[in-house]
Amino acid sequence: MGGAHKYVSLDDHRGAGLAKDIGSYVAWVGSHVDPDQLIGNSLIMGNGDPAAVFDYLYRSMNEWIRARKSIRFTYLSLLGAIGVGNIEADHPYLNDLFFSKKGARWLFGGEILPKIPIGELNEMVI
């Protein structure tokens, strides 16, 4: 999760939210019987194309998982990086990640946040 979450405490409110997040993840994996079937089905749905597999899993997670989209993106990226499956994003999904989009606009536009279209911004980041 990174250094920003290193010392996060879990009070009753945050603990309940975490429990719901974990529950939604378990329900998502359980909807595919087991993790191996989840990855296997995604490889079939994506015709073995790593970007299509990533997109299929990302959209599937959007339907089931409560956690933030940036966490979903990072999770799937890590699955590909550690070799769990042939998974790789072909674009940064900036349309779903507000702070990443804002950061990219600052990076390419300076201190004034220009209205760079998402498609163009994705290409610039790539």
C-alpha positions, 0 to 999 in steps of 0.5 A: 500500500505504500508509506502513506498507509504505514501507520494507519490505525484501525478504529471501529469505523475504519475496522468496519470499512476494512471488513467490508472491503475484505468481504467484497474481495472474498465475494469477488473471488468466490464468484469464480469458485477459486482464485485459479479459476478466476485467473483462468477464466480471465485468460480465456475472456481476454484471449491471452492478451495481457491488456485484455485480461487486465481490463476484464479483471479490472471491470469485474472488480468494479462490479464487486469490490468496494476498495478504491479504484487505485487499490484495484489497479495496483493489485492487478498490476502486482499480480502481473508483476509477480507472475500470477498471470499474464496481466498488464495494463496497456494504459494508466486508467486515468479516467478512473483515478482522479488524483493520478489524473490531476498529478499527470495534468500538473506534470505535463501542464505546469502549475496551471491545470490545463484541461488535457483530454483523457485520451491525450493524457493517457498517451502522454503518461505512456 
